[in-house]
Amino acid sequence: MGLFSRRGTANEPAPVEWPSVEAEQEKRQHGPFDRSQVGEMGPRVDLGAIWLPVMPGLELRMEIDKKTQKVTGVTAALEGSNLQIQAFAAPRTEGIWDEIRHEIAQSVGGQGGIVDDVPGVFGRELLVRMPVKGPDGQAGQRPARFIGVDGPRWFIRGVLAGKAALDNEAAKALESVFANIVVVRDQSPRPPRDLLPLALPKSARKDGAQPAAEAAGPEGAAPKMSDIDPQRRGPEITQIG
């Protein structure tokens, strides 16, 4: 029996007007999309390896490795829900989400968490509850949803937390953001699971430069494939939409 009861997980994400994706949705019911499938950026912000859809009230938090000053991930926050996003290189001939789900499940179980592998909007996904201690020292649980999509030579992973981890209605807006992401995979040879390079949105840079060291995230905050802490926050950069 599944850990959570979520009606409608096999339904499509909430419909949102994306003027630039009408043609591409004829090829595929929903994304994330490869750059080759879209004609223009449309209502999205350029973050390097991904073009992220925008909507009113959406906030972006860029996660930056303090030592390298490289952007390692982005979290989209909206009305009490978070969607952490990372894009990775993948083999040309096969996907890696099945293998990664298994590894995440093992990691969660090894730390005393509970995990359920269930069908969802984007295919198989993981619903997890990690053990945590509250301010009063009492034991609790932190829920999260791990979603993933294999593309041509890339894999993109999302982690839904906050209200979206448990509430189907609260998740719809961020599911729609994830469904309309465009992945821009460069032509550089990369080993599988290598992070695809992200960049700050232009509005967050000073004269096109990368942020100074004091704007970086906490040391050692670079996310890994086995990362199961979707609550970690990088510096809050900007609100878009």
C-alpha positions as CSV (number, residue, x, y, z in Angstrom):
1,M,0.0,0.0,0.0
2,G,1.3,3.4,-0.9
3,L,2.6,5.8,1.7
4,F,0.5,8.7,0.5
5,S,-2.9,8.8,-1.1
6,R,-2.8,11.4,-3.9
7,R,-5.7,11.4,-6.3
8,G,-5.0,12.3,-9.9
9,T,-1.2,11.8,-9.9
10,A,-1.5,10.3,-13.4
11,N,-3.2,13.4,-14.8
12,E,-1.5,16.1,-16.8
13,P,0.0,19.1,-15.0
14,A,-2.3,22.1,-14.4
15,P,-2.9,23.9,-17.8
16,V,-0.9,27.1,-18.1
17,E,-0.7,29.4,-21.1
18,W,2.8,28.9,-22.6
19,P,2.6,30.7,-26.0
20,S,5.9,29.2,-27.3
21,V,5.0,25.5,-26.7
22,E,1.8,24.9,-28.7
23,A,3.7,23.3,-31.6
24,E,6.0,21.2,-29.5
25,Q,3.1,19.8,-27.5
26,E,1.8,18.3,-30.7
27,K,5.0,16.1,-30.7
28,R,4.8,15.4,-26.9
29,Q,2.0,15.8,-24.4
30,H,4.3,17.7,-22.0
31,G,8.0,18.2,-21.3
32,P,10.5,18.8,-20.0
33,F,11.6,19.5,-23.6
34,D,14.9,19.3,-25.4
35,R,16.2,22.5,-27.1
36,S,15.6,20.8,-30.5
37,Q,11.9,20.6,-29.8
38,V,11.3,24.3,-29.3
39,G,11.6,27.2,-31.7
40,E,12.1,30.1,-29.2
41,M,12.7,30.7,-25.5
42,G,9.2,32.1,-25.0
43,P,8.1,33.0,-21.4
44,R,11.2,31.4,-19.8
45,V,14.4,32.7,-18.1
46,D,17.8,31.6,-19.5
47,L,19.7,29.7,-16.8
48,G,22.3,28.1,-19.1
49,A,21.5,24.4,-19.3
50,I,17.9,25.0,-18.7
51,W,15.3,27.6,-19.7
52,L,13.0,27.9,-16.8
53,P,9.3,28.9,-17.3
54,V,8.2,32.0,-15.3
55,M,4.9,32.9,-13.7
56,P,3.7,35.6,-11.3
57,G,5.1,35.3,-7.8
58,L,7.7,32.7,-8.7
59,E,11.0,33.1,-6.8
60,L,14.4,31.7,-7.9
61,R,17.1,30.6,-5.4
62,M,20.3,29.8,-7.1
63,E,22.6,27.2,-5.3
64,I,26.3,28.1,-5.7
65,D,29.4,26.2,-4.8
66,K,31.5,28.6,-2.6
67,K,34.8,27.1,-3.8
68,T,34.2,27.0,-7.5
69,Q,31.5,29.8,-7.7
70,K,29.6,27.5,-10.1
71,V,25.8,27.3,-10.0
72,T,24.9,23.8,-9.1
73,G,21.1,24.0,-8.9
74,V,18.1,26.2,-8.8
75,T,15.0,26.1,-6.6
76,A,11.7,27.6,-7.8
77,A,9.5,28.7,-4.8
78,L,5.9,29.6,-5.0
79,E,3.2,30.0,-2.2
80,G,4.8,27.7,0.3
81,S,6.0,25.1,-2.2
82,N,9.5,24.5,-3.6
83,L,10.8,22.8,-6.7
84,Q,14.6,22.1,-6.7
85,I,15.9,21.4,-10.2
86,Q,19.2,20.0,-11.5
87,A,20.1,18.8,-14.9
88,F,22.7,16.1,-15.7
89,A,24.5,14.5,-18.6
90,A,23.2,11.0,-19.5
91,P,24.2,8.2,-21.9
92,R,23.2,8.6,-25.5
93,T,21.4,5.2,-25.7
94,E,19.6,4.8,-22.3
95,G,18.0,6.6,-19.5
96,I,19.3,6.7,-15.9
97,W,16.2,7.6,-13.9
98,D,15.4,4.0,-13.0
99,E,18.8,3.5,-11.6
100,I,18.8,6.8,-9.7
101,R,15.4,6.1,-8.1
102,H,16.8,2.9,-6.8
103,E,19.8,4.6,-5.3
104,I,17.8,7.4,-3.7
105,A,15.4,4.8,-2.2
106,Q,18.4,2.9,-0.7
107,S,19.8,6.1,0.7
108,V,16.5,7.2,2.2
109,G,16.0,3.7,3.8
110,G,19.6,3.7,5.1
111,Q,18.9,7.0,7.0
112,G,15.7,5.7,8.5
113,G,13.3,7.3,6.0
114,I,10.2,5.8,4.3
115,V,10.0,5.7,0.5
116,D,7.3,4.7,-2.0
117,D,7.9,4.3,-5.7
118,V,4.6,5.3,-7.4
119,P,3.2,6.4,-10.8
120,G,3.0,10.1,-11.3
121,V,2.6,12.9,-13.8
122,F,6.0,12.4,-15.2
123,G,6.2,8.6,-14.9
124,R,7.6,6.8,-11.9
125,E,8.4,9.0,-8.9
126,L,9.5,8.7,-5.3
127,L,7.4,9.9,-2.3
128,V,9.7,10.0,0.7
129,R,9.5,11.0,4.4
130,M,12.8,11.7,6.0
131,P,13.2,11.6,9.8
132,V,13.9,15.0,11.4
133,K,14.0,16.5,14.8
134,G,11.9,19.5,15.6
135,P,13.0,22.6,17.6
136,D,11.7,20.9,20.8
137,G,13.8,17.8,20.0
138,Q,10.8,15.7,19.1
139,A,11.0,13.3,16.1
140,G,9.2,14.2,13.0
141,Q,9.1,13.6,9.3
142,R,9.9,15.8,6.3
143,P,8.0,14.8,3.1
144,A,9.3,15.3,-0.5
145,R,8.6,14.1,-4.0
146,F,11.4,13.1,-6.4
147,I,10.5,13.4,-10.1
148,G,12.7,12.8,-13.0
149,V,12.7,12.7,-16.8
150,D,15.3,11.2,-19.2
151,G,16.0,13.1,-22.4
152,P,18.5,12.9,-25.3
153,R,21.9,12.8,-23.5
154,W,20.4,14.5,-20.5
155,F,18.5,13.7,-17.3
156,I,16.6,16.3,-15.3
157,R,15.5,15.8,-11.7
158,G,13.1,17.8,-9.6
159,V,12.4,17.6,-5.8
160,L,9.0,19.0,-4.7
161,A,8.9,20.1,-1.0
162,G,6.7,22.1,1.2
163,K,3.0,22.0,0.4
164,A,3.6,20.5,-3.0
165,A,5.0,17.3,-1.4
166,L,1.6,16.3,-0.1
167,D,-1.1,18.5,-1.6
168,N,-2.0,17.7,-5.2
169,E,-3.6,21.1,-5.8
170,A,-0.6,22.9,-4.4
171,A,1.7,20.9,-6.6
172,K,0.0,21.7,-9.9
173,A,1.7,25.1,-10.6
174,L,5.2,23.8,-10.0
175,E,4.4,20.6,-11.9
176,S,3.5,22.9,-14.8
177,V,6.8,24.8,-14.4
178,F,8.7,21.4,-14.6
179,A,6.7,20.2,-17.5
180,N,7.6,23.3,-19.6
181,I,11.4,23.4,-18.8
182,V,13.6,23.3,-21.9
183,V,17.0,21.5,-21.4
184,V,19.9,23.0,-23.4
185,R,22.5,20.3,-23.6
186,D,25.9,21.5,-24.9
187,Q,28.0,19.4,-27.2
188,S,30.8,18.9,-24.8
189,P,31.5,15.2,-23.9
190,R,30.5,14.6,-20.3
191,P,30.4,11.5,-18.1
192,P,26.9,10.4,-17.1
193,R,25.6,12.2,-14.0
194,D,27.9,15.2,-14.6
195,L,26.0,18.4,-13.7
196,L,25.1,20.4,-16.7
197,P,26.4,24.0,-16.3
198,L,23.8,26.5,-15.0
199,A,24.2,30.3,-14.8
200,L,22.6,33.1,-12.9
201,P,19.8,35.0,-14.8
202,K,21.2,38.1,-16.4
203,S,19.1,40.4,-14.2
204,A,21.0,39.0,-11.2
205,R,24.5,39.6,-12.5
206,K,26.5,42.8,-12.2
207,D,27.8,43.9,-15.6
208,G,27.5,40.2,-16.7
209,A,29.9,39.1,-14.1
210,Q,29.5,36.1,-11.7
211,P,28.5,36.9,-8.1
212,A,31.2,37.7,-5.6
213,A,32.3,35.1,-3.0
214,E,30.1,36.5,-0.3
215,A,27.0,35.7,-2.3
216,A,27.9,32.0,-2.5
217,G,26.0,29.3,-0.8
218,P,27.4,27.5,2.3
219,E,30.6,25.6,1.9
220,G,30.0,22.0,0.8
221,A,26.5,22.8,-0.4
222,A,27.0,21.4,-4.0
223,P,24.1,19.0,-4.4
224,K,24.8,15.4,-5.4
225,M,22.7,12.8,-7.1
226,S,22.1,11.1,-3.7
227,D,21.1,14.4,-2.1
228,I,17.9,13.9,-0.2
229,D,17.6,17.3,1.6
230,P,15.4,19.4,-0.7
231,Q,15.0,22.1,2.0
232,R,18.6,23.4,1.7
233,R,18.5,26.9,0.3
234,G,21.0,28.8,-1.7
235,P,21.1,32.6,-1.8
236,E,17.8,34.1,-2.8
237,I,18.5,35.9,-6.1
238,T,15.3,37.3,-7.6
239,Q,11.6,37.2,-8.1
240,I,10.4,36.6,-11.6
241,G,7.1,36.8,-13.4
